[in-house]
Amino acid sequence: MSQAEIGVIGGSGLYSLPGLENVQEIAVETPFGAPSDSYFLGAFKGRRLAFLPRHGRGHRILPSHLNFRANIYGFKKLGVERIVSFSAVGSLREEFAPMSFVLPDQFFDRTRGRVSTFFGEGLVVHISFADPICHGLLDVLESACKSAQVVVHRGGTYVCMEGPQFSTKAESNVYRSWGMDIIGMTNLQEAKLAREAELCYATVAMVTDYDCWHPGHEAVTVDTVISYLMKNSANAARVLTQAIEKMPASRTCKCGSALAHSIQTDKTMIPPEARKKFDLLVGKYLSS
């Protein structure tokens, strides 16, 4: 199977990747079912990229129905080491205006019952998740945004809501009182699974609206979101171009060894079926 080193997840409004050359469309099978779509592999500024439209081409999949495990596992299977996730978000802060980009470094979970771990079935794994974003990747993306002349804010908390409905005013104001900065429906599970897969992960949050808390702006509508998405997609392509050019060839962060001290189950007690299913993720730690 063709390999890639950098994965890109396209969120709402970003369903393809301009500039990707010699593109191959590859359907990846995983132990967790089918990913959102085929992966599009190709060359981008001299690097091998794999692109996945998060909601599928044509935006067919609800946030709650995304197969996050299959999506992240597919990148791992393709050889990806870093994932850049582009996502549309609502702003919970005045200074995070529509058309600006935010690089959050924390998450807060308001989802209900989503599967956000690969493990189980006789294998217990507890990863460290105090710092859910790869700071090395954040450095690259912050520099890329500035080079692309896109307004960028580094840091902040992404509250991940269930959806698919947007917030009520009461919810939006409570999130603001808690100190949340932006709101979306997808990225927390991606970040957790990327850490379990030992992949670097960072979110480029593209602000489309002020949710519904702002007295000077109408409540978010699909038309408003789509309007800003189309403008943000061009900025996203410029930022990615700069990020790829600035991306170091090798990783020096700890993301690639996130499972080194996280496997709790006695190796002799792990069922053979689990060893086989999770081999791509933990095989290097169970071989001795």
N, C-alpha and C positions, 0 to 999 in steps of 0.2 A: 504494500500500500504506500502511496505517496506520503511524504512527511512534510511537516511544517514546523517552524520554531515559534511563531507568534500567532496567537489566536485573537480574532476580533469578533465581538458580538455586537450586532447591529440591532438597536432598539426601534421604537416607534419612529417611522419616518426615514430610517436608514436600513433599506432592504437590500442594497447592493453596495459594492465598493469600487468607485471609479478609480481607474489607474491600475487595477489588478491585471497582470499580463499572463498569457499562457494558461488560462483558467481551465481547471479540471473540476467537474462536478462529481462529488463522491458521496455515496450513501454509506454511512458507517453503522454497522451493527454493534449493539452493546448488550450487556447482560441485564440492562434496565429498560429495554425497549427502544423505541425509535426516537431520535432527536427531533427537534422542531422542523428540520428540513435537511436537505443535503448540505454538505460543507463545500465551499468554493475555495479551492486551493490554487495558488498562483504565486508569481513573483511580484514584489512591490518594493521598489527602490533597492533592489538587490537582495532582499530578504524573502524567505519563504513564509507566506501567510496562509492561514485558514480562516475563512469568513463564514459566520453562521447568522442568518436572520432569526432573531430570538423568537418572534411570533410566527415564523414561516412566511414565505412569499405571499403577499396579499393580506398579511396580518390576520391570520385565521385562528390563532390560539389565544384564549384568555390567559391572563397572568396566573390565575389559580390552577390552570390546566397544563401549564408548561411542565415538560419532563426535564427538570433541572439536572437530575442525575445523568440522564442520557446525554444531554448537551455537553456537560463538563467532561464526562467520561470519553465522549467522542474526540474532544480536543486532546485529551491525554493519549488516546490510542493513536492519534496522528503525530505524536511526538512534540506537541506544543509545550512550551515551558512558561510562557507568559500570556495572560489574557487581558486585553483592553476592552472594557465593556462600555458601550455608548448607550445612554438611557435618557429618555425624556422625564423631567421631574417638575413638580410644582415647588415654588419658593415659599418659605415660611419666614423670610426676613426681607425687610425693605431693600437692603443693599444688594440682595441677590436678584437682580432684575431680569426679566425675560431677555433672552439672547445672550446672557452670560453663561459661562461654564463653571461648575463647581466640582472640586476634587475632594469628595468626602473621605474622612479617615475613620469614621465610626458608623455603626448601624444600630437601630433600635427596632425590635421585632413587634409588629402588630398583626402578623398573619395568624391563621388558625389552621393547625393540623397539616401543614405542608411537610412533605418528606424532605429533610435537609441533611441527611447523612447517607453515605454509601453502605455503612456497615450494619452489623446485626447478624442474625443467622448463625450465632455461635462465635462471633468475633466482635469484641468490644474495643472501641477506639475512642479516646477522649483527646481531641486536639486543643492546643492553646489558641484562644481566639480574642485575647485582650486587645490586640492590634490587628484588626481584620483585613487591613489593606497593606500591600507591599509598598514600603516607603521608598525603595529604590525606583519602583515604577512610577510612583507619584512625582519624584524628582524629574524624571524624564518628561512626564505629561505636563507638569507645570512649565517647564522650559519650552516645551513644544507649543503650548497655548500662547505664551508670550511671543515666541518667534512668529507665530501665525497671526499675531495681533488680535487675538480673541480675549475679551475680558474674562479673567479667571480668578476664582477664589479658592485658595487651598485650605482644606480642613473643613470640619463640620460634621454634623450627624444626619444621616439619611434614615428617616423613619419609613419602614417598609410596611405598607398597609395591605390588606387583603384584596380590596377591589372586587369586581371591576368598576363599581360605582366610585365617583370622586367623593371627597370628604363632605360632611356636614359642616356648617359654620362652627358649631359647638366643638366638634372634633378638631378642626383646624386651629381654633383658639387654644384648646388644651395642649396640642402639640407645641404651639408657640410658647405657652407658659412653662412647658417642660424643657425648653431650650433646644428643641429640634430645629434643624435648618432647612432641610429640603424633604420632599415626600415623593415616593414612588411605589411601585408594586412588584418589583422583580429582583433586585440586586442582592438582597441578603442571602438568599439560598445559593445563588451563584458563588458568592464570596466564601460561604462555609464549605461548599463542595470543592471549590478550587483549592482551599487550604488542605482539605483531606486528600486531594489528588497531588499535593505538593507543587502546585502551580502558583506563580505570582499572579496577583489579581488587583486591578484598580478600576474604579468607575469614573467615567467622564460624564457627569450629570449635566444635561443640556436643559436649561430653565426655559419653560414655555409659558408659565403663568404664575400668578400669586395664589394658587389654590382658590379658596373662597373667603379668606379672612380680610383681605385688603378693602377698606371702604371706598377707595378711589378706583377700583377695578371691578368689573363684573365677574361673577362666579365663572369658573373655568367651564368652557364648552369644547366639544370636539373640534368645531370650526376654528376656535382660537388656537388650540393645540396644534392642529395640522398646519395652520398658517406659519407659526413659529418653527415647527419641525422642518418645513421646507427650507427656511432660512438657515436653521442650525445645521442641516445636513451638509451644506457647502462648507461651513466652518469646521465640521467634524472631519471632513476629508483633508482639509488643510492641516489640522492639528495632527491627524494620523501620519501624514506625510513627514511632518517635522519630527514626530515621535520615533518613527522608524529610523530616520537618519541619525537620531541621537541615542538610540537603544544600544547599550553595550553588547558585545558579542556573547559574553558569558555572565552568569549570575554570581553575585557575591553575597546575596541575602540568605536568610535561613529558611525561605519558603520551600526550597528543594529537599529539606530534611525534616519537614513538619511532623512526620510520623515516627521519627527516630525513637522518641520516648513516650509515645502516645498509645501504643498497643498494650492493653491491660490483660488480655487473655493469655493464659499459659499456652505456649506454642504446641505442647503435646496434646492440648485439649481442643484445638481448633478442628472442626469437622473437615474432612477432605473436600466436601462440596464447597465450603466457604473458602478454603485455600484456592481452589480452582477459580471460583467466581471473582475473588478479589486479588488474584495474582498480579495483575498489572499495577495495582495500587500498593500492595504490601509484600509482594513476593521477595523483594530484595532483603526484607527484614526477617523473613521466615526461612530462608534457605540454609542458614547455619544451624 
